[in-house]
Amino acid sequence: MKLNVTILPANITIAVPYGTNVLEAIRKAKVPFAAVCGGKGRCGKCLVEEVSGLAPATKREKKILKEQSAKDGMRLACQARIVKNATVTVPAARGMAESKAGLKGEEIWNIAPRFSLEKLEIPKASASEPASLTCRLKKALAEKGKEDVEISLNLLRRIATMSSDRIAVLIEGNRLVDVLEGDCEKPICGLALDIGTTTMAGYLVELSSGRQLSVAAMENPQASFGADILSRISSIRRKPENLQVLHQLLINGVNELIERVTDAAGVSREFIYDLVAVGNTCMIHFFLGISPQSLAVAPYHAVLEEAIEVRAPDLKIAINKNGLVRTLPIIRSFVGADTVGAILGSGMPNSRNPTLLIDIGTNGEIVLKTKDEMAACSAAAGPAFEGARILYGMRATAGAIDHVRVGDGSDFEIHTINGLPPKGICGSGLIDAIYASRLLGLMDGSGRILPKESVPGPLRHRVVPWGKGRAIVLTQESETEAGQPIILTQQDIRQVQLAKGAIRAGIEILMRELGLTINSLDRIILAGAFGSYISRESARGIGLIPPLPLDRIVSVGNAAGEGAKMALLSKDVYAESLMLARKVKYIPLSGREDFLRLYLKEMHFPEPPAF
């Protein structure tokens, strides 16, 4: 029995079998939607508004909705089943924070793109010199220093139909890529693409000058299959055909990014001839349509580590049909092409002093460089820093608590994105809230929220019972959009401890492998969207990063995207990326006894400074 379900505000109606859950219907309708746990009914984040046609909520769903303090009429998409012709409203996709906009400042590498544009005037044939069109074209190319250029039959046919002797030719190596009639005034472009597990970003650049024409970011459209990599891989193991679904979602998202950047720059996608993509190992596999299942089982190996070059039509990428699509190489397993990009984009290869690079996300990629060596590892931080598995956790969008400080009155001072009433708390706010709670004496070094009687008198109203434990009240109900207080639960704190313990243990392992101590570190580089927004003081204060002076801890934005842009604009940088991936020593953390000991140790919070 088929039933119709209408999904608002997209106003898409599709037919689904009786009993289908709403999440499956949303996926089938290809409506952007985040299901943090991949539809397992654990996170409580996949809220939709019921209009009609759903079965009554089960006890389990009611319990989760109560924990989320959900408004009346809200349902969990992964639990609510369609039993009549139904209508549901999906929360509108929120704008992405401008965290993927790249690094600031002038480029410092030599621009030498893969593709070059030459403007030519083909000599006219004459009675005294009746040379063929091909000969005359090759002569014009030779005068520009382009010898032995290969000309395909299709391009030769096009040249033969052109009325003008003035043409512009695009050349890659010794191959003629495209021919444009007349003087080409449009910029010949390339796209640097950063495919993150959560967010994708595209940077449109002019190949000849390196000038950035536009940038766009969007949520990774695979989000409905889970916030983390393992949830998406699990969906393939349960249903193998989901590989093609996830691949196509990614390609559709990339093509949407291409449409956004070209619209913003006023350039046709036909003028994009080169695309360089970075991403973690799993995302690169999905991008290429290769199953990443081997990453989920021991010994956790990748199918592919080498850089790949294919023609755009092979992946159905909506750029010029003669365009090239390239990926940067993968270092190993969970240290992907995005880490290679981040190493390049942060300028790390030029550093002669011990330097630590940390890209904090669902996985924490960590790279340590000495004068002569470079080592990397990946620590499974989980999605807590992106708001997942946190009771009031959310992405860094309007209304999210993004910063928490200890104010003059020795109490919380809350800041939200766009100054709106608080809706929840994002990763940067979460780290701040925990550090502020430590400073105010609301929790101890083990992460335990202290009983009310152990808390300073003026702050006792901040500690409340929650479940079988306690919670910390960040905002009162009168201050929030939903009329519910936003709290930090004991479980929320444990999730952060698990994440920060894994990252810090990974740092310590690399230090041991290269024979360094914290005191020998010259600089810490925080890369990625999250690294751009977190407070360096709070990150250091909770022990997420080593205790260096703040002036030696720098945030560099989306270094992975910047590295992709560098490789796009310079053949030399691209060649360097290929050598770099093989030069970096990969340190696996799985199965190491010292990692487990350090992990448990680093879950604790350091002592805060005295006021």
C-alpha positions, 0 to 999 in steps of 0.5 A: 500500500502506497501513501503520499507524503508531502515535505514542507517547505520544499513542497515535495510529494512522494509515494512511500510504502505504509509504515515508512519512517519520515527519515526514509521519506526525506532521504527519498525526496532528496531534501537536505536534512541532518540525522546525527546518529544516522537514524538509530533513534539515539541523538534526538536531533532529527526533529520535524513538525507533524502536520498529519498522517503519522502513527502515534509516538511510541514510548521510546520516541516520547522519552527522547522528545521529553529529554529534548524538551521538544515543542508540541507537534514535533516528532523524531523523523527516524521514529515517526512512521507514515500510516496515512497520506502525510505532511511534515515540515522540515526545519529550513536549512540554516546558513553556513557560518563563514568558517570555510572562507579560507586564509587571509592575506596574499598568496606566497607561492608561484602561480603556475596552473595546469592549464594555460590560455594563449591568444593566437591569430592563425595565418591566412592561407595563400596561393603561394603558401597553401598550408593546411589549417593544422599546419598554420595553427601549429605554426602559430602555437610554435611562435608562442613557444608551444611545440608539438601540441596534440589537437584532437579531431573534435577540436579540429572540426570546431576550428574549421567552422570558426569564422574568425582567425583570432582564437584563444586556445587552452593548453594542458602540457602538450594537449590542446584542451579547448578552443574559443573563438575571438579574444577570450575576455572571460576568466579561465577558472579552477575550483578548489573543493574541500569536502568535509564530513559536515560542511563542503566549501568551494573556492572559484579562482582565476587560474592565470592570476590566482584571484579568488572570484567567489566562495560558497559553503553548504552542509554535506548532503550526506548528513541524513545518513549520520553526522559521522563517517562510521554511521554512513559506512554502516548504512552501506554495510546494511544496504550495499546500494546506499554506496551509489546513493551517498556518492550521488548525494555528494556529486549533486552537492558539488554541482550545487556548489559549482552553481553557487560560485559561478552565479556569484562570480557571473561566470559560466561553469563552462569556463571551469577547466580544473578542479582539485578536491581534498577531504578525509579518506572516507569522503574522497572514497565517496566522491570517487564512488569507491566503497570505504567499508574497509576503513570500518574494520581492522586493519582499517586500510583505504582502498585508495591512497594515490592522487587521482586524475579523471575527466569531469564527465567521468564523475558527472561534475558540472564543469567544462566537459574537457575539464580535469578533476583531481584529488590530493593524495591520502597519507594513510587510513584516517589521515586523508587528503584534507590533512595534506591540504592543511599541511600545505595551506598552513605553511608547515613545510617551511617551518624549521622549528617543532610545530604542531598542527591540529585539525579538530573535527569528527576526527582530530587529525594531528601532524607534528613536524621537526626540522627533519621529520613529520608524523601524523595520526588521527584521533576519533574525537566523535561529533561532540564538538559539532553539537552531536550527542550533546543534549542542547547541542547544535551547529554553529548557526544563528541562535547558537551559544558560541561563547561563554565567559566568566563576567565581571559578576563572577557568573556566566556571560553568554554570547550567541551567533547573531545576538539572537535568543539562545536555541542551543550550544555549538562546539566553541560554546561547549568548550567555553562553558566547560572551562568557565564552569571549572573557573567558577568551581562548578565541577572538579578535575574529573569532570564531575558536576559538584553538589549544590552545597559544594558550589559558591553560594551565589552560583548554587542556582546554576546546579540542578538535578538531572536524571540520576545526576546533575546539570549546570544551567547556562541560561534561564528559561526566560532567556531562550527562544523555546522558553526552556533553560539550556543546560549542560548535563553530566553526559555532555561533559563526558562526551567532551572528555572522551573527545578531548582525551583522544586528541590530547593522547594522540598529541602525546603519542606523536611527541614521544615518537619524535622525541619531543616534549611540550616545552620544545614546541615552538608553535601550535596551529589550529586548523579547520572551521572549528579551530577558527572559532574556539577560544585558544584560552578555553581549549588550553584551559580544558587540556584540549591542546598543550599549555603553550603561551597564547601568542604561540597558538595560532588559528589559520582557518580552513587550511585544507581548502587553502592547500587545495587552492595552492595545488590548483594554482601551482603545478609545483605545489601539486607535485609537492603534495604527492611527495609530502603524502609519502614523507609523512610518517603515519602513526596508528593509534589503534591497539597501542597500550600507551594510547589507552593509558594516555587517553584515560589520563587526558580525560581529566581537566587541568587545574584552572588558574586562580582568580 
